[in-house]
Amino acid sequence: MKLKLYDIIKEDEFYRVKLKDEFRELLKQAMKNPREYYARKLRIPKYLFNSYFRKVCRSNPPFRKMYELCKNIGINKGKLFENIEYFTLEGCRKKRTYLPKTIFITPEFVEGYSLYIAEGDTGISGKHKSKKMRLSSSDLPIIQFFMRWLIKYLKQRKEDFGIYIYVPSDFIYEKFVDKISKNLGINKSQIILYKDKYVTKPKFRISIGRATIMRVFYFIEPLIKHYSSKNKSLAAAYLRGLMAGEGTVYSGKLNKALNCFTKYVRLEMKNEKEVKFAGKLLKLLKIDYKLKERKDRKDHWEIYIYGNRKNFSRFGELVGFGCNENRQRKLGLVLRS
């Protein structure tokens, strides 16, 4: 399965494109004669055609208008797509974004997408929509996984990433930045440290200030959910990303919801829609669960995965905690106990 990304975003009024110079020349030649014909075809008054002609052939024309123009003058969309160098957005044209024409929907892609829903700044469950892609975690492997995901699937460049690290006030960070720079493969100038009296261990945030990327994220959400709800492999991957971000595993502790000591996995989020969708995916995978709203925390929803050893083992075999190495290791210990 694949997403034809340019086809998805071509109708958006905010995207602008940088076209290759030779393609712009081709456009100029195609529209040069007869201008009266194209003025009628595009429904533009003849006296305004020269102004329109200059606008659509400038360096960063709106993607939607360029697509409509090419369609009307007989240039197929494949030719247009091949000649796009990069994208910008209305109001922030200096920030170049390189996007792939096609995204292949693999389990790894779906896992990275749902990981961002769990740990990233999305605004999906709130009243605002984020303009920057930001993901926070105290586990460096999660940051590494998400960075690789952005590079592999959305063709982002390492030099565009910013890494913000929040450390305790008494933290000794001699050579700490050097170590993080080496692990992530980025320059030290891209790493910024902040002292925070409220954190007990380093907390990492990866950020890429591209509103173009976040708009892609919102556009493809319904498609990702559709594919995941129909395919068991993608369903497991979607759950794995959510669990890596917001899941926990317990052994031998009191489960107040069940009023007994038991082994169980819990997913807790403020996003009611996502928790209920996770329940739908667990049902597809035939994993028993219990969904409830917390009474002691407003707008918090939980899923418990518990029951016999077979049900618990099925979760460990099909889903697990993915790139969250600490929780995955703990799950393995619980399954073997």
C-alpha positions in Angstrom: 0.0 0.0 0.0 1.2 3.5 -0.7 0.0 7.1 -0.3 0.4 9.4 -3.3 1.3 12.4 -1.2 1.4 15.1 -4.0 -2.1 14.1 -5.0 -3.3 14.4 -1.4 -1.9 17.9 -0.8 -2.4 19.4 -4.3 -5.8 20.9 -3.3 -4.4 22.7 -0.2 -4.4 26.5 -0.7 -1.3 27.1 1.5 1.3 25.0 -0.2 3.7 26.7 -2.6 6.2 25.0 -4.8 9.7 25.8 -6.1 9.8 24.6 -9.8 12.9 23.8 -11.8 13.9 26.6 -14.1 13.6 24.5 -17.3 9.9 23.7 -16.4 9.1 27.3 -15.8 10.5 28.1 -19.3 8.3 25.3 -20.7 5.3 26.9 -19.1 6.1 30.3 -20.6 6.5 28.9 -24.0 3.3 26.8 -23.8 1.3 29.9 -22.8 3.0 32.5 -25.0 0.7 31.9 -28.1 -2.1 32.3 -28.3 -2.7 34.2 -25.0 -6.3 35.0 -26.0 -7.1 31.3 -26.1 -5.7 30.6 -22.7 -7.4 33.7 -21.2 -10.7 32.3 -22.3 -10.0 28.7 -21.2 -8.8 29.9 -17.8 -11.7 32.3 -17.6 -9.5 35.3 -17.0 -10.2 38.7 -18.6 -7.7 39.4 -21.4 -6.4 42.6 -19.8 -5.5 40.7 -16.5 -3.8 37.7 -18.3 -0.3 39.2 -18.2 -0.5 39.8 -14.5 -1.8 36.2 -13.9 0.9 34.8 -16.2 3.6 36.5 -14.2 2.2 35.2 -10.9 1.9 31.6 -11.8 5.3 31.5 -13.4 7.1 33.1 -10.5 9.6 31.2 -8.3 7.2 30.0 -5.7 3.6 29.8 -7.1 0.7 28.2 -5.2 0.7 24.5 -5.8 -3.1 24.4 -6.3 -3.0 27.1 -9.0 0.0 25.6 -10.7 -1.8 22.2 -10.8 -4.9 23.8 -12.3 -2.9 25.7 -14.9 -1.0 22.6 -16.1 -4.3 20.7 -16.3 -5.8 23.4 -18.5 -2.9 23.8 -20.9 -2.4 20.1 -21.4 0.7 19.3 -19.2 0.0 16.1 -17.2 0.4 16.1 -13.4 3.3 13.6 -13.6 5.4 16.1 -15.5 4.6 18.8 -12.9 5.3 16.5 -10.0 8.7 15.5 -11.4 9.8 19.2 -11.7 9.0 20.2 -8.1 12.2 20.9 -6.2 10.8 21.6 -2.8 7.7 23.0 -0.9 7.2 26.2 1.2 4.1 27.4 2.9 2.1 30.7 2.6 3.7 33.1 5.1 7.0 31.2 5.7 8.5 30.9 2.2 12.1 30.8 3.5 11.7 27.4 5.1 12.2 24.8 2.4 10.7 21.4 2.9 11.5 18.4 0.7 8.6 15.8 0.5 8.4 12.4 -1.2 5.9 12.0 -4.0 5.0 8.6 -2.5 4.9 7.2 1.0 4.8 3.4 1.4 2.5 2.3 4.2 4.6 -0.2 6.1 4.3 -1.4 9.7 7.3 0.7 10.6 5.7 3.9 9.1 2.5 3.3 11.0 4.4 2.7 14.2 6.2 6.0 13.9 3.0 7.8 13.0 1.2 6.5 16.1 4.2 7.1 18.3 4.0 10.8 17.4 0.2 10.8 18.3 1.2 9.4 21.7 4.3 11.5 22.5 4.2 14.4 20.0 2.6 17.8 20.0 -0.3 17.2 17.7 -3.3 19.2 19.0 -5.5 16.4 17.8 -7.2 16.1 21.2 -7.1 19.8 22.0 -8.4 23.1 20.6 -5.3 24.0 18.6 -3.2 22.5 15.9 0.5 22.5 16.2 2.7 24.2 13.5 5.9 22.5 14.6 6.6 18.8 14.8 7.9 18.2 18.3 8.2 14.9 20.2 9.4 14.6 23.8 10.7 11.6 25.7 13.1 10.7 28.5 14.2 7.7 26.4 16.9 8.4 23.8 16.1 5.3 21.7 12.6 6.8 21.1 14.2 10.0 19.8 16.6 8.0 17.6 13.7 5.9 16.2 11.6 9.0 15.4 14.6 10.8 13.8 15.2 7.8 11.5 11.5 7.7 10.7 11.4 11.3 9.6 14.5 10.8 7.4 13.4 7.6 5.9 9.7 8.3 5.2 9.4 12.1 5.0 12.8 12.7 3.5 13.8 15.3 6.1 17.4 16.4 6.6 19.4 16.0 9.8 20.6 19.6 9.7 17.0 20.8 10.1 16.5 19.0 13.4 16.8 20.8 16.8 17.3 18.7 20.0 16.3 20.3 23.3 17.4 18.6 26.5 15.9 19.5 29.9 18.2 18.4 32.8 18.0 18.7 36.6 19.5 21.8 38.2 22.4 19.8 39.7 23.1 17.8 36.6 26.7 17.3 35.6 26.8 17.5 31.8 30.5 17.4 31.1 30.9 15.6 27.7 27.1 14.9 27.8 26.4 17.0 24.7 29.3 15.3 22.8 27.8 11.9 23.6 24.3 12.8 22.5 25.7 14.4 19.3 27.5 11.2 18.5 24.5 9.0 19.2 22.2 11.0 17.1 24.7 11.9 14.3 24.1 15.6 14.4 26.2 18.7 15.1 26.6 20.0 18.7 25.2 23.3 17.6 21.8 21.7 17.0 21.6 20.7 20.7 20.4 23.1 23.4 20.5 22.4 27.1 18.0 23.8 29.6 18.1 23.4 33.4 14.7 22.5 34.8 14.2 22.0 38.6 11.1 19.9 37.9 12.8 17.1 36.0 14.8 14.3 37.8 16.6 12.9 34.7 17.3 14.3 31.2 14.3 14.7 29.0 14.7 15.0 25.3 12.7 16.9 22.7 13.2 16.6 18.9 11.8 19.5 16.9 11.6 20.4 13.2 10.1 23.8 12.6 8.2 23.0 9.4 4.5 23.7 9.3 4.5 21.9 5.9 5.3 18.6 7.7 2.5 19.0 10.3 -0.1 19.7 7.5 0.9 16.4 5.9 0.5 14.7 9.3 -3.1 16.0 9.6 -4.0 15.2 5.9 -3.0 11.6 6.1 -4.5 10.8 9.5 -7.9 9.4 8.2 -6.0 7.2 5.6 -3.6 5.8 8.2 -6.5 4.9 10.5 -8.5 3.4 7.6 -5.6 1.1 6.6 -4.8 0.2 10.2 -8.4 -0.9 10.9 -8.4 -3.3 7.9 -4.9 -4.9 8.2 -3.8 -6.8 11.3 -0.1 -6.1 10.7 -0.7 -2.4 10.5 -3.1 -2.6 13.5 -0.4 -4.2 15.6 2.1 -1.5 14.5 -0.3 1.3 15.3 -0.8 -0.1 18.8 3.0 -0.6 19.2 3.6 3.1 18.6 0.9 4.1 21.1 2.3 1.7 23.7 5.8 2.9 23.2 4.7 6.4 24.1 1.9 6.0 26.6 1.8 2.3 27.6 3.0 0.7 30.9 3.4 -2.8 32.1 2.8 -4.0 35.7 3.5 -7.2 37.6 2.4 -8.2 41.0 0.8 -4.8 41.8 -2.7 -4.0 42.9 -5.0 -3.4 40.0 -7.7 -1.2 41.5 -9.9 -1.5 38.4 -10.0 -5.3 38.8 -9.5 -5.3 42.6 -6.8 -8.0 42.6 -3.0 -8.4 42.1 -2.3 -9.3 38.5 -0.1 -8.8 35.6 -1.4 -6.2 33.1 -0.6 -3.7 30.5 -2.2 -0.2 30.6 -2.6 2.5 28.0 -3.6 5.9 29.3 -4.2 9.0 27.2 -6.3 12.2 27.4 -7.3 11.6 23.8 -10.6 9.7 24.0 -10.8 9.2 20.3 -7.4 7.5 20.2 -8.0 5.3 23.2 -11.3 4.0 21.7 -9.6 3.5 18.3 -6.9 1.4 20.1 -9.7 -0.7 21.6 -11.0 -1.3 18.1 -7.6 -2.5 16.9 -7.2 -4.8 19.9 -10.6 -6.3 19.1 -9.3 -6.9 15.5 -6.3 -8.7 16.9 -8.5 -10.7 19.3 -6.8 -9.4 22.4 -9.1 -9.0 25.4 -9.1 -5.6 27.1 -11.1 -3.3 29.4 -11.7 0.4 28.5 -12.7 2.9 31.2 -12.6 6.6 32.0 -10.6 7.5 35.1 -12.6 8.9 37.9 -9.7 10.5 39.8 -8.3 12.3 36.7 -10.5 14.4 34.5 -10.6 13.5 30.7 -8.2 10.6 31.1 -9.0 7.3 29.4 -7.5 3.9 30.1 -7.2 0.5 28.4 -6.2 -2.5 30.5 -4.9 -5.7 28.9 -5.1 -8.6 31.3 -6.6 -12.0 31.8 -5.1 -15.4 31.2 -1.5 -16.0 30.2 -2.5 -16.7 26.6 -4.1 -13.2 26.2 -1.1 -11.5 27.8 1.3 -13.5 25.7 -0.6 -12.7 22.5 -0.2 -9.0 23.3 3.6 -9.5 23.8 3.9 -11.5 20.6 1.8 -9.2 18.3 2.2 -5.8 19.7 4.7 -5.1 22.5 6.4 -1.8 23.2 8.4 -1.4 20.0 11.2 1.2 20.2 10.7 1.7 24.0 13.5 -0.7 25.0 13.0 -0.3 28.8 9.3 -1.3 28.7 9.9 -4.0 26.1 12.6 -5.5 28.4 10.2 -5.4 31.4 7.4 -7.0 29.3 9.8 -9.9 28.5 10.6 -10.4 32.2 6.9 -10.4 33.1 6.0 -12.9 30.3 8.8 -15.3 31.5 7.8 -15.1 35.2 
